[in-house]
Amino acid sequence: MDAITLLKNDHKTVERLFKQFEKAEKAGDDETKASVVGSIIEELSVHAAIEEQEFYPAVREAVPTVEDEVLEGWRSTTSSSGPSPSSTAWTRATSASTPR
């Protein structure tokens, strides 16, 4: 399977996980929310690794004139540290795994 297909599949997987999280949130199921958050973090970490190790190098090779700023912008959307903390869904997801 090529990197593009893997990335597209990752998007679908993470989208499904966020739907599971929202369902668990509505049900007040903190245990499931925490479990789903762990899965989201794992999937996004793998996703970022695929981008860094496969996708971005391939783009640089295929389009040598691409500017580093463009690639940096792409990287920032799924950096190895995870999604943007300002993302509402991400904030809800990570707060579910925080002990109260």
C-alpha positions as MATLAB code, in Angstrom:
seq = 'MDAITLLKNDHKTVERLFKQFEKAEKAGDDETKASVVGSIIEELSVHAAIEEQEFYPAVREAVPTVEDEVLEGWRSTTSSSGPSPSSTAWTRATSASTPR';
ca = [
       0.000    0.000    0.000;
       1.377    3.433   -0.879;
       1.711    6.377    1.502;
      -1.241    8.297    0.021;
      -3.567    5.338    0.542;
      -2.280    4.897    4.095;
      -2.878    8.582    4.858;
      -6.400    8.484    3.429;
      -7.163    5.371    5.470;
      -5.790    7.109    8.580;
      -8.157   10.030    7.989;
     -11.112    7.642    7.841;
      -9.971    5.805   10.953;
      -9.514    8.992   12.992;
     -12.845   10.340   11.766;
     -14.501    7.106   12.944;
     -12.736    7.368   16.306;
     -13.949   10.940   16.833;
     -17.509    9.762   16.115;
     -17.039    7.016   18.727;
     -15.771    9.619   21.160;
     -18.773   11.880   20.562;
     -21.142    8.927   21.059;
     -19.407    8.004   24.326;
     -19.489   11.642   25.409;
     -23.240   11.819   24.872;
     -23.636    8.588   26.855;
     -21.409    9.894   29.662;
     -19.100    6.903   29.225;
     -15.765    8.213   30.513;
     -14.036    4.829   30.268;
     -14.800    4.529   26.562;
     -13.825    8.149   25.972;
     -10.432    7.565   27.589;
      -9.896    4.430   25.518;
     -10.849    6.213   22.298;
      -8.505    9.102   23.140;
      -5.647    6.619   23.425;
      -6.538    5.209   20.013;
      -6.767    8.700   18.498;
      -3.335    9.606   19.840;
      -1.852    6.374   18.495;
      -3.432    6.815   15.049;
      -2.336   10.442   14.769;
       1.202    9.514   15.788;
       1.367    6.867   13.060;
      -0.164    9.332   10.607;
       2.449   11.971   11.394;
       5.247    9.414   11.040;
       3.988    8.347    7.600;
       3.857   11.981    6.510;
       7.334   12.741    7.806;
       9.013    9.568    6.570;
       7.175    8.892    3.302;
       4.911   11.666    2.065;
       6.998   14.817    2.507;
      10.213   13.289    1.116;
       8.251   12.023   -1.925;
       6.772   15.484   -2.487;
      10.214   17.061   -2.278;
      11.571   14.553   -4.779;
       8.639   14.868   -7.186;
       8.430   18.662   -7.000;
      11.913   20.005   -6.271;
      10.694   23.598   -6.532;
       8.195   23.231   -3.701;
       8.973   25.709   -0.994;
       9.782   24.634    2.529;
       7.053   26.928    3.870;
       4.389   24.924    2.050;
       5.661   21.642    3.445;
       5.992   23.192    6.895;
       2.331   24.241    6.676;
       1.330   20.709    5.801;
       3.445   19.337    8.638;
       1.904   21.677   11.172;
      -1.537   20.188   10.567;
      -0.414   16.829   11.923;
       2.851   17.442   13.683;
       4.365   14.691   15.777;
       3.012   16.467   18.829;
      -0.509   15.863   17.549;
      -3.286   18.074   16.349;
      -3.596   21.703   17.257;
      -4.561   22.211   20.894;
      -7.036   24.835   19.712;
      -9.109   22.187   17.949;
     -12.414   21.916   19.813;
     -12.750   18.186   19.211;
      -9.155   17.601   20.266;
      -9.663   19.641   23.431;
     -12.773   17.606   24.311;
     -10.973   14.352   23.528;
      -7.912   15.102   25.631;
      -9.949   16.424   28.521;
     -11.738   13.062   28.621;
      -8.486   11.320   29.422;
      -7.548   13.794   32.140;
      -8.356   12.489   35.628;
     -10.883   14.591   37.466;
];
